[in-house]
Amino acid sequence: MISYARQTQDEQPEAAPPPVEEHIAPAPRVSVQAFCETVETAAAVQSAGEDRRLGKAHLKIQMGGMAAAIEAYRSAPTPNVIVLESDGRNDLLSGLDQLATVCDAGTRVVVIGRINDVMLYRELVRRGVSDYVLAPVGAIDVVRSICNLFSAPEAKAVGRIIAVVGAKGGVGASTISHNVAWAIARDLAMDAVVADLDLAFGTAGLDYNQDPPQGIADAVFSPDRVDTAFIDRLLSKCTDHLSLLAAPATLDRVYDFGTDAFDAVFDTLRSTMPCIVLDIPHQWSGWTKRALIGADDILIVAAPDLANLRNTKNLFDLLKASRPNDRPPLYCLNQVGVPKRPEIAATEFAKAIESQPVVSIPFEPQIFGSAANNGQMIAEISANHKSIEMFLQIAQRLTGRSETKKQKSSLLSPLIEKLRGK
């Protein structure tokens, strides 16, 4: 029971203690899309996007509220965080049910509403809403809500580590990993980083036409300096959504590592990047085994011959035994159809592995060779090449993102594009 005491004229209020500065941990590199109903909320979200704690987040604001969100995600993958403004109860709950049908798993939803009701809050939690913020909101309310999604003790690390390894040397695992990372960044609009772990002979810098003065070797050989700021300085930006942690690819030192040599690098990347693609060299050591077992998802690249079949089977058996609570690794066949080379059919390969390949990529030395020599991805060489769709399929399977939906064209599309241009 709350009681109120009347203050006499002689009594003076005690001086209020100085406010305690609230600590809000910065958000990692995540994509955030807000769907607002009022100009005031949109302005608050816009101001929040300029706050230093959301400096790494990609923020996009649209008007239209719940209806606009549902329509938008019928034809596009959902971001890491969706911020929704709604002023109704029944419309909000029914809208969330519709949004769930087009929302990718793992996307977090923050609702801004005007109804202060514990029963509504429970219904929102039951539907998987991460946070409910009462309107009107200020910029700091939006910053706090988004940042707390990733700083809460129970929150999972934001980054998904994907390890790509060849079943045998020379099967094109690096080429596949680089093109898949490109698809993750470009087609799935996820911020991603490629970590080239082949420090002596890595090709990621060549494939992305990058020659950074620093890279992953600086982090591995200076473990005491590894933190978010240090790793940020080592990253080379390839596109708006894709960065590279390049290998030195020099032989001026020997790269002998302990089992946990890369742990600090991976932990830091995981805390700041939504997707980390590890290009693991074809060698068997304590740290390569640890990197594979510790990854969230694994892709094995194999050519259709006996040695690759044996090695893929061995990797599958080891990884399934070491990761009993994870899904089995994925594999793809590469360089299929080399002229005059006897090959093991994909069906026989699948029967021995007891798993179907994600894709079978044909042997096409002309376009793959041109891409490698020009420092380009296949999509940059030929926008409609059939392998691009295969890279996207691999990217979707590894990231858990739903299939990219195609925008339905209409008679008004040309006119709308012209108006946008103006």
SVG drawing of the C-alpha trace seen along z (x, -y; Angstrom):
<svg xmlns="http://www.w3.org/2000/svg" viewBox="-9 -27 70 73">
<polyline fill="none" stroke="black" stroke-width="0.4" points="0.0,0.0 1.4,-3.4 1.0,-6.3 1.5,-10.0 2.8,-12.4 1.9,-16.1 4.9,-18.4 4.9,-21.4 6.3,-24.8 9.2,-24.3 10.2,-21.0 12.5,-21.3 12.9,-18.5 16.2,-16.7 18.5,-17.3 18.0,-14.6 21.1,-12.3 22.9,-12.8 21.5,-10.6 23.5,-7.4 24.7,-7.3 23.0,-4.4 25.4,-2.0 24.1,-0.7 26.5,1.7 26.9,0.9 25.0,3.1 27.0,5.4 26.8,5.2 23.2,6.1 20.5,5.0 17.5,3.2 14.4,2.2 11.7,0.0 8.1,-0.3 6.6,-3.4 3.0,-4.8 3.8,-8.3 6.3,-10.9 7.3,-11.4 8.3,-7.8 10.1,-7.8 12.1,-10.8 13.0,-9.1 14.2,-6.0 16.2,-8.2 17.9,-10.0 18.6,-6.6 20.4,-5.5 22.8,-8.4 23.7,-7.3 27.2,-6.0 25.9,-2.7 24.1,-1.9 27.1,-3.0 27.7,0.5 24.0,1.3 22.4,0.9 19.2,-1.0 16.3,-1.5 13.1,-3.3 9.7,-2.9 6.3,-4.2 3.2,-2.1 3.5,-0.1 2.5,3.6 0.9,3.7 4.0,2.4 6.2,4.9 4.1,7.9 4.0,6.7 7.8,6.0 8.8,9.5 6.7,11.3 9.4,10.5 12.6,10.1 14.5,11.8 13.9,10.3 16.7,8.5 18.2,9.3 15.8,6.9 12.4,5.5 10.9,2.5 7.1,2.2 4.9,-0.6 1.2,0.2 -1.5,-1.6 -4.1,1.2 -4.4,4.5 -6.3,6.8 -4.7,5.5 -1.3,5.9 -1.8,9.6 -3.3,10.6 -0.6,8.7 2.1,10.5 0.5,13.8 0.7,12.8 4.2,11.6 5.3,14.9 4.4,16.6 6.9,14.5 9.5,13.9 12.8,15.8 13.8,17.8 16.1,15.9 14.7,12.4 14.0,10.4 10.9,8.1 10.6,5.0 7.0,3.5 6.3,-0.2 2.7,-0.5 0.4,-2.7 -1.4,-0.2 0.0,0.3 -1.5,3.7 0.3,6.7 -2.0,9.2 -1.1,7.7 2.6,7.9 2.2,11.6 0.5,12.2 3.4,10.5 6.0,12.6 4.1,15.7 4.3,14.8 8.0,14.4 8.3,10.6 11.7,9.6 10.7,6.2 7.6,4.0 8.2,0.2 5.5,-2.2 5.0,-5.3 5.8,-8.1 9.5,-7.0 12.7,-9.0 15.9,-8.1 17.4,-6.6 14.5,-4.3 15.0,-2.9 18.8,-2.6 18.3,-0.9 15.8,1.6 17.9,2.6 21.2,2.8 19.8,4.8 18.7,7.5 22.4,8.4 23.9,7.4 21.5,9.4 23.2,12.2 20.8,14.8 21.1,13.4 22.9,15.7 25.9,14.4 24.8,12.7 27.4,14.1 27.0,17.3 30.3,19.0 30.3,21.0 33.4,23.2 34.2,24.2 36.8,26.9 37.9,29.0 37.8,32.8 41.1,32.8 43.5,30.1 42.7,28.4 38.9,29.0 38.1,25.3 36.9,24.9 38.3,21.4 36.6,20.3 33.3,21.7 33.6,20.1 34.4,16.7 31.4,16.8 29.1,18.1 30.1,15.3 29.4,12.9 25.9,14.3 25.3,14.0 26.3,10.4 24.7,9.4 21.6,11.6 20.7,12.1 21.8,8.6 23.7,9.9 26.9,8.3 29.6,10.9 33.3,11.3 35.6,13.8 38.5,15.0 41.2,16.5 42.9,19.0 45.5,20.2 48.1,17.7 50.9,19.0 48.9,19.5 45.5,17.9 43.8,16.5 40.9,14.4 42.8,11.2 43.4,12.1 39.8,13.3 38.3,10.0 41.1,7.9 42.2,6.6 45.8,6.1 45.4,4.8 48.6,4.1 47.3,5.9 45.1,9.0 44.5,12.1 48.2,12.8 48.4,9.5 45.6,10.8 46.9,14.3 50.4,13.2 49.1,10.5 46.4,12.3 46.7,9.8 45.7,6.9 42.6,8.6 39.4,6.7 36.6,5.2 38.5,2.0 41.7,3.9 39.8,6.4 37.9,3.5 41.3,1.9 42.4,5.2 39.2,5.7 39.3,4.8 36.0,3.7 35.0,5.4 31.4,4.3 28.8,2.5 28.0,5.8 31.2,7.9 34.6,7.5 37.8,9.5 40.3,10.6 43.0,11.4 46.0,13.8 49.5,12.4 50.2,15.2 53.9,14.9 56.6,17.4 58.8,15.1 57.7,16.9 56.4,20.4 52.7,20.5 52.7,23.1 49.7,22.6 48.4,24.0 45.0,25.5 43.4,22.3 45.3,19.8 42.3,18.4 39.8,18.5 40.2,14.8 39.7,13.8 36.6,16.0 35.1,14.8 35.6,11.1 34.2,11.6 31.2,13.5 30.3,10.7 30.4,8.0 29.5,9.7 26.2,11.5 28.0,14.0 31.6,15.2 32.8,17.4 36.0,19.3 38.1,20.4 39.9,23.3 43.0,24.7 43.2,28.4 45.4,29.5 44.7,31.5 45.9,29.9 44.6,29.1 43.3,25.7 41.7,26.7 39.8,29.5 38.8,27.1 37.6,24.5 35.5,27.1 33.9,28.6 33.3,25.1 31.6,23.7 27.8,23.3 27.6,24.8 30.0,26.6 30.3,27.0 32.7,29.7 33.7,29.2 34.5,32.4 35.3,33.5 33.6,36.7 36.5,39.1 37.4,41.9 39.9,40.0 37.3,37.2 34.6,39.7 36.8,41.3 37.8,38.0 34.3,36.6 33.0,39.8 35.8,39.5 35.0,35.8 31.2,36.6 31.8,39.4 34.1,37.3 32.0,34.2 28.7,36.0 30.4,37.8 31.9,34.6 28.7,32.5 25.8,34.8 23.4,31.8 24.2,30.0 22.9,30.7 25.2,32.8 27.7,30.9 26.6,30.1 28.7,30.9 28.7,30.0 30.3,31.5 32.6,29.3 34.3,29.6 31.8,32.1 32.2,33.2 35.9,32.9 36.4,34.3 37.7,37.8 37.9,38.1 36.2,41.1 33.9,39.8 31.7,41.2 28.1,40.3 26.4,38.0 23.9,40.7 26.7,43.1 28.4,40.4 25.2,39.7 24.7,43.3 28.1,43.7 27.8,40.5 24.2,41.1 23.4,37.5 22.6,35.7 24.9,32.9 23.5,29.4 24.5,28.7 26.7,30.2 28.8,27.4 29.9,28.2 33.5,28.0 33.8,24.7 37.4,23.6 36.9,20.6 34.6,18.5 36.1,19.7 39.6,19.0 38.7,15.6 37.1,14.7 40.2,15.8 42.6,14.0 40.6,10.8 40.0,10.7 36.2,11.0 33.3,13.2 31.4,15.2 28.4,12.9 30.6,10.0 31.8,11.9 28.4,13.2 25.3,12.0 23.1,14.9 25.5,17.8 23.9,20.9 26.5,21.3 25.3,18.1 22.0,19.7 23.9,22.6 26.0,20.3 22.7,18.7 21.3,22.2 24.4,23.0 24.2,19.6 20.5,20.1 21.2,23.6 24.1,22.4 22.5,19.3 19.1,20.7 17.6,17.9 14.4,18.6 14.5,18.6 14.8,15.2 11.3,14.3 10.9,12.6 9.2,9.3 6.0,9.4 6.1,7.0 3.1,4.9 2.1,2.5 2.9,-0.4 6.4,0.7 8.1,-1.4 6.2,-4.5 7.1,-3.9 10.8,-3.5 10.7,-6.8 9.1,-8.6 11.7,-7.1 14.4,-8.4 13.0,-11.9"/>
</svg>
